[in-house]
């Protein structure tokens, strides 16, 4: 069994860490380099950096900022935002990223997943899936959650796996920033239906939320942002509590 991972996420806009609720109402959450340094010291298992407006603004991820953050880290570092080609990925990996995350570009060109997996290996290709429940079904959204697609979430997760994705970063837009707990239903459905790791994202507000998502689904990682950024839950304390509940956490 894979040990569970605790993963802080840095949502970046204009080179600053931000956080909102359900992808809206963004507010400043601090300097990304300082946060990266802090999270590694606190015991984070991995770090995710998402340039959340790169696709909307039709530009590439801030490579220089990736370099600066990468210099601070020895833990795995995943980067996403505006990635649409083999060359984009090569630049980010050379800048210090260990893995990359693709979302909108993968939906628009699914074969990109296969191209990247063949070039760099599935182990460093994460497909981010932003999902929202609407009219009785779970639908994939792109462009930072601004655009609904015709893809059903579970179908797309399965296709991404078949094309060579190494893991799925599953974000519940309904739960994002609400601190009401992870979306157990969709996380359970996706994690039990595919054979690659699933990172649960969206809704973490307290320690018990992590306990529930690890006990009730097959997610191997849990990602959170604001509760870490604003000091509501400490990573070290979180891991100690999960360990006391017999959850197989990385240590």
Phi and psi restraints in degrees (value plus and minus 20) as a CYANA .aco file:
   2 UNK   PHI     -90.8   -50.8
   2 UNK   PSI     113.9   153.9
   3 UNK   PHI     -91.1   -51.1
   3 UNK   PSI     127.5   167.5
   4 UNK   PHI     -94.6   -54.6
   4 UNK   PSI     126.5   166.5
   5 UNK   PHI    -133.9   -93.9
   5 UNK   PSI     120.4   160.4
   6 UNK   PHI    -126.0   -86.0
   6 UNK   PSI     102.3   142.3
   7 UNK   PHI    -149.5  -109.5
   7 UNK   PSI      86.2   126.2
   8 UNK   PHI     -90.7   -50.7
   8 UNK   PSI     130.2   170.2
   9 UNK   PHI    -142.7  -102.7
   9 UNK   PSI     111.8   151.8
  10 UNK   PHI    -124.5   -84.5
  10 UNK   PSI      85.8   125.8
  11 UNK   PHI    -105.1   -65.1
  11 UNK   PSI      99.4   139.4
  12 UNK   PHI    -130.1   -90.1
  12 UNK   PSI     112.2   152.2
  13 UNK   PHI    -158.6  -118.6
  13 UNK   PSI     105.0   145.0
  14 UNK   PHI      34.7    74.7
  14 UNK   PSI      22.0    62.0
  15 UNK   PHI      45.4    85.4
  15 UNK   PSI      -3.5    36.5
  16 UNK   PHI    -144.3  -104.3
  16 UNK   PSI     123.8   163.8
  17 UNK   PHI     -93.7   -53.7
  17 UNK   PSI     111.1   151.1
  18 UNK   PHI    -151.2  -111.2
  18 UNK   PSI     144.5   184.5
  19 UNK   PHI    -173.8  -133.8
  19 UNK   PSI     119.3   159.3
  20 UNK   PHI    -149.7  -109.7
  20 UNK   PSI    -181.8  -141.8
  21 UNK   PHI    -146.0  -106.0
  21 UNK   PSI     104.4   144.4
  22 UNK   PHI      31.9    71.9
  22 UNK   PSI      23.4    63.4
  23 UNK   PHI      51.2    91.2
  23 UNK   PSI      -7.5    32.5
  24 UNK   PHI    -151.6  -111.6
  24 UNK   PSI     148.7   188.7
  25 UNK   PHI      42.9    82.9
  25 UNK   PSI      31.3    71.3
  26 UNK   PHI     -87.9   -47.9
  26 UNK   PSI     121.3   161.3
  27 UNK   PHI    -154.5  -114.5
  27 UNK   PSI     135.6   175.6
  28 UNK   PHI     -86.0   -46.0
  28 UNK   PSI     113.4   153.4
  29 UNK   PHI    -142.6  -102.6
  29 UNK   PSI     -13.9    26.1
  30 UNK   PHI     102.1   142.1
  30 UNK   PSI     155.3   195.3
  31 UNK   PHI     -96.7   -56.7
  31 UNK   PSI     105.4   145.4
  32 UNK   PHI     -83.2   -43.2
  32 UNK   PSI     -54.5   -14.5
  33 UNK   PHI     -90.2   -50.2
  33 UNK   PSI     -63.0   -23.0
  34 UNK   PHI     -83.3   -43.3
  34 UNK   PSI     -61.1   -21.1
  35 UNK   PHI     -85.4   -45.4
  35 UNK   PSI     -62.6   -22.6
  36 UNK   PHI     -78.9   -38.9
  36 UNK   PSI     -64.9   -24.9
  37 UNK   PHI     -81.8   -41.8
  37 UNK   PSI     -63.1   -23.1
  38 UNK   PHI     -84.2   -44.2
  38 UNK   PSI     -65.0   -25.0
  39 UNK   PHI     -86.8   -46.8
  39 UNK   PSI     -57.0   -17.0
  40 UNK   PHI     -83.9   -43.9
  40 UNK   PSI     -64.3   -24.3
  41 UNK   PHI     -81.5   -41.5
  41 UNK   PSI     -56.4   -16.4
  42 UNK   PHI     -96.3   -56.3
  42 UNK   PSI     -31.3     8.7
  43 UNK   PHI      85.9   125.9
  43 UNK   PSI      -2.3    37.7
  44 UNK   PHI     -79.6   -39.6
  44 UNK   PSI     125.4   165.4
  45 UNK   PHI    -104.1   -64.1
  45 UNK   PSI     -52.6   -12.6
  46 UNK   PHI    -170.8  -130.8
  46 UNK   PSI     151.2   191.2
  47 UNK   PHI    -155.9  -115.9
  47 UNK   PSI     117.7   157.7
  48 UNK   PHI    -134.7   -94.7
  48 UNK   PSI     111.8   151.8
  49 UNK   PHI    -137.5   -97.5
  49 UNK   PSI      97.1   137.1
  50 UNK   PHI    -141.1  -101.1
  50 UNK   PSI      94.9   134.9
  51 UNK   PHI    -101.3   -61.3
  51 UNK   PSI      72.1   112.1
  52 UNK   PHI     -93.9   -53.9
  52 UNK   PSI     -33.6     6.4
  53 UNK   PHI    -132.8   -92.8
  53 UNK   PSI     -13.5    26.5
  54 UNK   PHI     -80.1   -40.1
  54 UNK   PSI     -64.1   -24.1
  55 UNK   PHI     -87.8   -47.8
  55 UNK   PSI     -65.6   -25.6
  56 UNK   PHI     -81.1   -41.1
  56 UNK   PSI     -60.7   -20.7
  57 UNK   PHI    -106.1   -66.1
  57 UNK   PSI     -17.0    23.0
  58 UNK   PHI      33.8    73.8
  58 UNK   PSI      30.3    70.3
  59 UNK   PHI    -157.8  -117.8
  59 UNK   PSI     152.4   192.4
  60 UNK   PHI    -108.4   -68.4
  60 UNK   PSI     141.0   181.0
  61 UNK   PHI     -80.0   -40.0
  61 UNK   PSI     129.6   169.6
  62 UNK   PHI     -87.7   -47.7
  62 UNK   PSI      74.9   114.9
  63 UNK   PHI     -83.1   -43.1
  63 UNK   PSI     -59.7   -19.7
  64 UNK   PHI     -84.1   -44.1
  64 UNK   PSI     -58.0   -18.0
  65 UNK   PHI     -88.2   -48.2
  65 UNK   PSI     -57.1   -17.1
  66 UNK   PHI     -79.4   -39.4
  66 UNK   PSI     -63.4   -23.4
  67 UNK   PHI     -80.2   -40.2
  67 UNK   PSI     -65.1   -25.1
  68 UNK   PHI     -84.9   -44.9
  68 UNK   PSI     -60.4   -20.4
  69 UNK   PHI     -90.7   -50.7
  69 UNK   PSI     -62.3   -22.3
  70 UNK   PHI     -78.0   -38.0
  70 UNK   PSI     -53.8   -13.8
  71 UNK   PHI     -84.1   -44.1
  71 UNK   PSI     -43.7    -3.7
  72 UNK   PHI    -109.0   -69.0
  72 UNK   PSI     -30.1     9.9
  73 UNK   PHI    -135.9   -95.9
  73 UNK   PSI     125.2   165.2
  74 UNK   PHI    -137.4   -97.4
  74 UNK   PSI     -32.1     7.9
  75 UNK   PHI    -102.6   -62.6
  75 UNK   PSI     138.9   178.9
  76 UNK   PHI     -76.2   -36.2
  76 UNK   PSI     122.5   162.5
  77 UNK   PHI    -154.3  -114.3
  77 UNK   PSI      94.5   134.5
  78 UNK   PHI    -124.4   -84.4
  78 UNK   PSI     115.6   155.6
  79 UNK   PHI    -143.9  -103.9
  79 UNK   PSI     116.1   156.1
  80 UNK   PHI    -162.6  -122.6
  80 UNK   PSI     140.3   180.3
  81 UNK   PHI     103.6   143.6
  81 UNK   PSI      92.6   132.6
  82 UNK   PHI      51.6    91.6
  82 UNK   PSI      -3.3    36.7
  83 UNK   PHI    -107.9   -67.9
  83 UNK   PSI     104.0   144.0
  84 UNK   PHI    -161.1  -121.1
  84 UNK   PSI     -12.0    28.0
  85 UNK   PHI    -174.7  -134.7
  85 UNK   PSI     146.1   186.1
  86 UNK   PHI     -79.5   -39.5
  86 UNK   PSI     -60.5   -20.5
  87 UNK   PHI     -86.0   -46.0
  87 UNK   PSI     -58.2   -18.2
  88 UNK   PHI     -77.9   -37.9
  88 UNK   PSI     -65.3   -25.3
  89 UNK   PHI     -85.8   -45.8
  89 UNK   PSI     -63.1   -23.1
  90 UNK   PHI     -78.1   -38.1
  90 UNK   PSI     -63.9   -23.9
  91 UNK   PHI     -82.8   -42.8
  91 UNK   PSI     -60.0   -20.0
  92 UNK   PHI     -91.7   -51.7
  92 UNK   PSI     -58.8   -18.8
  93 UNK   PHI     -86.3   -46.3
  93 UNK   PSI     -58.9   -18.9
  94 UNK   PHI     -87.1   -47.1
  94 UNK   PSI     -48.3    -8.3
  95 UNK   PHI     -97.7   -57.7
  95 UNK   PSI     -32.8     7.2
  96 UNK   PHI     108.0   148.0
  96 UNK   PSI     -25.5    14.5
  97 UNK   PHI     -89.3   -49.3
  97 UNK   PSI     125.5   165.5
  98 UNK   PHI    -115.5   -75.5
  98 UNK   PSI     -52.2   -12.2
  99 UNK   PHI    -159.1  -119.1
  99 UNK   PSI     139.6   179.6
 100 UNK   PHI    -143.7  -103.7
 100 UNK   PSI     135.2   175.2
 101 UNK   PHI    -141.7  -101.7
 101 UNK   PSI     107.5   147.5
 102 UNK   PHI    -141.2  -101.2
 102 UNK   PSI     126.7   166.7
 103 UNK   PHI    -156.1  -116.1
 103 UNK   PSI    -103.9   -63.9
 104 UNK   PHI     -77.7   -37.7
 104 UNK   PSI     -63.1   -23.1
 105 UNK   PHI     -85.6   -45.6
 105 UNK   PSI     -52.8   -12.8
 106 UNK   PHI     -90.7   -50.7
 106 UNK   PSI     -57.9   -17.9
 107 UNK   PHI     -85.5   -45.5
 107 UNK   PSI     -62.8   -22.8
 108 UNK   PHI     -91.1   -51.1
 108 UNK   PSI     -52.8   -12.8
 109 UNK   PHI    -159.4  -119.4
 109 UNK   PSI      61.4   101.4
 110 UNK   PHI     -75.0   -35.0
 110 UNK   PSI     -51.8   -11.8
 111 UNK   PHI     -83.1   -43.1
 111 UNK   PSI     -37.7     2.3
 112 UNK   PHI     -79.6   -39.6
 112 UNK   PSI     -56.4   -16.4
 113 UNK   PHI     -77.6   -37.6
 113 UNK   PSI     -66.8   -26.8
 114 UNK   PHI     -85.3   -45.3
 114 UNK   PSI     -61.3   -21.3
 115 UNK   PHI     -81.1   -41.1
 115 UNK   PSI     -64.9   -24.9
 116 UNK   PHI     -90.1   -50.1
 116 UNK   PSI     -59.0   -19.0
 117 UNK   PHI     -83.5   -43.5
 117 UNK   PSI     -59.8   -19.8
 118 UNK   PHI     -87.9   -47.9
 118 UNK   PSI     -57.7   -17.7
 119 UNK   PHI     -96.9   -56.9
 119 UNK   PSI     -60.6   -20.6
 120 UNK   PHI    -139.4   -99.4
 120 UNK   PSI     -30.8     9.2
 121 UNK   PHI      76.2   116.2
 121 UNK   PSI     119.9   159.9
 122 UNK   PHI     -79.3   -39.3
 122 UNK   PSI     -47.6    -7.6
 123 UNK   PHI     -81.2   -41.2
 123 UNK   PSI     -40.2    -0.2
 124 UNK   PHI    -132.6   -92.6
 124 UNK   PSI      -4.5    35.5
 125 UNK   PHI    -133.1   -93.1
 125 UNK   PSI      88.2   128.2
 126 UNK   PHI    -123.6   -83.6
 126 UNK   PSI     110.7   150.7
 127 UNK   PHI    -122.1   -82.1
 127 UNK   PSI      97.4   137.4
 128 UNK   PHI    -105.3   -65.3
 128 UNK   PSI     111.1   151.1
 129 UNK   PHI    -142.5  -102.5
 129 UNK   PSI      90.9   130.9
 130 UNK   PHI    -113.0   -73.0
 130 UNK   PSI      97.0   137.0
 131 UNK   PHI    -141.3  -101.3
 131 UNK   PSI     124.6   164.6
 132 UNK   PHI    -161.0  -121.0
 132 UNK   PSI     116.8   156.8
 133 UNK   PHI    -102.9   -62.9
 133 UNK   PSI     105.7   145.7
 134 UNK   PHI    -172.6  -132.6
 134 UNK   PSI     109.3   149.3
 135 UNK   PHI      31.9    71.9
 135 UNK   PSI      24.0    64.0
 136 UNK   PHI      61.4   101.4
 136 UNK   PSI     -15.0    25.0
 137 UNK   PHI    -160.3  -120.3
 137 UNK   PSI     144.3   184.3
 138 UNK   PHI    -117.6   -77.6
 138 UNK   PSI     103.0   143.0
 139 UNK   PHI    -138.7   -98.7
 139 UNK   PSI     120.3   160.3
 140 UNK   PHI     -95.0   -55.0
 140 UNK   PSI     117.3   157.3
 141 UNK   PHI    -139.2   -99.2
 141 UNK   PSI     131.4   171.4
 142 UNK   PHI    -149.5  -109.5
 142 UNK   PSI    -197.7  -157.7
 143 UNK   PHI      35.0    75.0
 143 UNK   PSI      32.7    72.7
 144 UNK   PHI      44.5    84.5
 144 UNK   PSI       9.8    49.8
 145 UNK   PHI      64.2   104.2
 145 UNK   PSI     -17.3    22.7
 146 UNK   PHI    -101.9   -61.9
 146 UNK   PSI     -38.2     1.8
 147 UNK   PHI    -150.9  -110.9
 147 UNK   PSI     102.5   142.5
 148 UNK   PHI     -98.6   -58.6
 148 UNK   PSI     127.6   167.6
 149 UNK   PHI    -132.9   -92.9
 149 UNK   PSI     158.9   198.9
 150 UNK   PHI    -112.8   -72.8
 150 UNK   PSI      -9.4    30.6
 151 UNK   PHI    -114.2   -74.2
 151 UNK   PSI     110.6   150.6
 152 UNK   PHI    -101.9   -61.9
 152 UNK   PSI     121.1   161.1
 153 UNK   PHI     -76.6   -36.6
 153 UNK   PSI     -69.2   -29.2
 154 UNK   PHI     -85.3   -45.3
 154 UNK   PSI     -61.2   -21.2
 155 UNK   PHI     -80.5   -40.5
 155 UNK   PSI     -62.0   -22.0
 156 UNK   PHI     -89.6   -49.6
 156 UNK   PSI     -59.2   -19.2
 157 UNK   PHI     -81.2   -41.2
 157 UNK   PSI     -62.3   -22.3
 158 UNK   PHI     -84.9   -44.9
 158 UNK   PSI     -61.5   -21.5
 159 UNK   PHI     -85.8   -45.8
 159 UNK   PSI     -61.5   -21.5
 160 UNK   PHI     -80.1   -40.1
 160 UNK   PSI     -61.5   -21.5
 161 UNK   PHI     -81.9   -41.9
 161 UNK   PSI     -66.4   -26.4
 162 UNK   PHI     -82.8   -42.8
 162 UNK   PSI     -49.3    -9.3
 163 UNK   PHI    -103.1   -63.1
 163 UNK   PSI     -29.0    11.0
 164 UNK   PHI      99.0   139.0
 164 UNK   PSI     -12.3    27.7
 165 UNK   PHI     -80.8   -40.8
 165 UNK   PSI     123.5   163.5
 166 UNK   PHI    -111.5   -71.5
 166 UNK   PSI     -43.6    -3.6
 167 UNK   PHI    -181.9  -141.9
 167 UNK   PSI     144.1   184.1
 168 UNK   PHI    -136.5   -96.5
 168 UNK   PSI     108.5   148.5
 169 UNK   PHI    -120.1   -80.1
 169 UNK   PSI      83.0   123.0
 170 UNK   PHI    -120.5   -80.5
 170 UNK   PSI      89.9   129.9
 171 UNK   PHI    -128.0   -88.0
 171 UNK   PSI     100.4   140.4
 172 UNK   PHI    -101.1   -61.1
 172 UNK   PSI      90.9   130.9
 173 UNK   PHI     -86.0   -46.0
 173 UNK   PSI     -48.7    -8.7
 174 UNK   PHI     -86.2   -46.2
 174 UNK   PSI     -53.1   -13.1
 175 UNK   PHI    -114.5   -74.5
 175 UNK   PSI     -39.4     0.6
 176 UNK   PHI     -70.9   -30.9
 176 UNK   PSI     101.9   141.9
 177 UNK   PHI      54.6    94.6
 177 UNK   PSI     -23.0    17.0
 178 UNK   PHI    -100.6   -60.6
 178 UNK   PSI     -44.2    -4.2
 179 UNK   PHI      43.6    83.6
 179 UNK   PSI       5.8    45.8
 180 UNK   PHI    -116.7   -76.7
 180 UNK   PSI     -12.2    27.8
 181 UNK   PHI      85.1   125.1
 181 UNK   PSI     134.7   174.7
 182 UNK   PHI     -83.5   -43.5
 182 UNK   PSI     134.5   174.5
 183 UNK   PHI     -99.4   -59.4
 183 UNK   PSI      71.7   111.7
 184 UNK   PHI     -82.5   -42.5
 184 UNK   PSI     -60.3   -20.3
 185 UNK   PHI     -78.3   -38.3
 185 UNK   PSI     -75.9   -35.9
 186 UNK   PHI     -92.2   -52.2
 186 UNK   PSI     -54.3   -14.3
 187 UNK   PHI     -84.7   -44.7
 187 UNK   PSI     -62.4   -22.4
 188 UNK   PHI     -83.7   -43.7
 188 UNK   PSI     -65.4   -25.4
 189 UNK   PHI     -79.5   -39.5
 189 UNK   PSI     -68.9   -28.9
 190 UNK   PHI     -90.9   -50.9
 190 UNK   PSI     -66.4   -26.4
 191 UNK   PHI     -85.4   -45.4
 191 UNK   PSI     -47.6    -7.6
 192 UNK   PHI    -106.9   -66.9
 192 UNK   PSI     -27.4    12.6
 193 UNK   PHI    -126.3   -86.3
 193 UNK   PSI     -28.8    11.2
 194 UNK   PHI    -148.7  -108.7
 194 UNK   PSI     149.0   189.0
 195 UNK   PHI    -132.6   -92.6
 195 UNK   PSI      -8.6    31.4
 196 UNK   PHI    -130.6   -90.6
 196 UNK   PSI     139.3   179.3
 197 UNK   PHI     -79.7   -39.7
 197 UNK   PSI     125.0   165.0
 198 UNK   PHI    -141.3  -101.3
 198 UNK   PSI     109.0   149.0
 199 UNK   PHI    -119.9   -79.9
 199 UNK   PSI     103.0   143.0
 200 UNK   PHI    -102.4   -62.4
 200 UNK   PSI     116.9   156.9
 201 UNK   PHI    -165.5  -125.5
 201 UNK   PSI     123.2   163.2
 202 UNK   PHI      84.3   124.3
 202 UNK   PSI      85.8   125.8
 203 UNK   PHI      93.6   133.6
 203 UNK   PSI     -25.6    14.4
 204 UNK   PHI     -82.3   -42.3
 204 UNK   PSI     111.0   151.0
 205 UNK   PHI    -155.6  -115.6
 205 UNK   PSI     -42.6    -2.6
 206 UNK   PHI    -174.8  -134.8
 206 UNK   PSI     150.0   190.0
 207 UNK   PHI     -77.3   -37.3
 207 UNK   PSI     -62.0   -22.0
 208 UNK   PHI     -82.5   -42.5
 208 UNK   PSI     -43.8    -3.8
 209 UNK   PHI     -84.4   -44.4
 209 UNK   PSI     -58.8   -18.8
 210 UNK   PHI     -89.7   -49.7
 210 UNK   PSI     -61.2   -21.2
 211 UNK   PHI     -78.8   -38.8
 211 UNK   PSI     -64.7   -24.7
 212 UNK   PHI     -86.3   -46.3
 212 UNK   PSI     -64.1   -24.1
 213 UNK   PHI     -87.3   -47.3
 213 UNK   PSI     -52.4   -12.4
 214 UNK   PHI     -98.6   -58.6
 214 UNK   PSI     -52.4   -12.4
 215 UNK   PHI    -100.9   -60.9
 215 UNK   PSI     -50.6   -10.6
 216 UNK   PHI    -124.0   -84.0
 216 UNK   PSI     -27.1    12.9
 217 UNK   PHI    -154.6  -114.6
 217 UNK   PSI     156.2   196.2
 218 UNK   PHI    -118.9   -78.9
 218 UNK   PSI      -4.1    35.9
 219 UNK   PHI     -78.7   -38.7
 219 UNK   PSI     117.1   157.1
 220 UNK   PHI    -121.0   -81.0
 220 UNK   PSI     -26.7    13.3
 221 UNK   PHI    -163.9  -123.9
 221 UNK   PSI     133.7   173.7
 222 UNK   PHI    -151.6  -111.6
 222 UNK   PSI     105.9   145.9
 223 UNK   PHI    -128.2   -88.2
 223 UNK   PSI     121.0   161.0
 224 UNK   PHI    -168.9  -128.9
 224 UNK   PSI     141.3   181.3
 225 UNK   PHI    -148.8  -108.8
 225 UNK   PSI     -96.2   -56.2
 226 UNK   PHI     -80.1   -40.1
 226 UNK   PSI     -56.5   -16.5
 227 UNK   PHI     -85.8   -45.8
 227 UNK   PSI     -47.4    -7.4
 228 UNK   PHI    -103.3   -63.3
 228 UNK   PSI     -65.1   -25.1
 229 UNK   PHI     -78.3   -38.3
 229 UNK   PSI     -60.6   -20.6
 230 UNK   PHI    -120.3   -80.3
 230 UNK   PSI      -6.7    33.3
 231 UNK   PHI      51.6    91.6
 231 UNK   PSI       0.7    40.7
 232 UNK   PHI     -96.6   -56.6
 232 UNK   PSI     -51.6   -11.6
 233 UNK   PHI    -156.8  -116.8
 233 UNK   PSI     111.0   151.0
 234 UNK   PHI    -111.9   -71.9
 234 UNK   PSI     121.3   161.3
 235 UNK   PHI     -83.8   -43.8
 235 UNK   PSI     -63.9   -23.9
 236 UNK   PHI     -81.5   -41.5
 236 UNK   PSI     -67.2   -27.2
 237 UNK   PHI     -84.5   -44.5
 237 UNK   PSI     -58.6   -18.6
 238 UNK   PHI     -80.6   -40.6
 238 UNK   PSI     -66.8   -26.8
 239 UNK   PHI     -87.3   -47.3
 239 UNK   PSI     -56.6   -16.6
 240 UNK   PHI     -83.8   -43.8
 240 UNK   PSI     -61.0   -21.0
 241 UNK   PHI     -86.7   -46.7
 241 UNK   PSI     -63.9   -23.9
 242 UNK   PHI     -84.1   -44.1
 242 UNK   PSI     -58.6   -18.6
 243 UNK   PHI     -84.2   -44.2
 243 UNK   PSI     -58.1   -18.1
 244 UNK   PHI     -87.2   -47.2
 244 UNK   PSI     -41.5    -1.5
 245 UNK   PHI    -113.5   -73.5
 245 UNK   PSI      -6.5    33.5
 246 UNK   PHI      48.3    88.3
 246 UNK   PSI       1.8    41.8
 247 UNK   PHI    -104.6   -64.6
 247 UNK   PSI     111.1   151.1
 248 UNK   PHI     -94.3   -54.3
 248 UNK   PSI      70.4   110.4
 249 UNK   PHI    -124.4   -84.4
 249 UNK   PSI     128.4   168.4
 250 UNK   PHI     -86.5   -46.5
 250 UNK   PSI     124.3   164.3
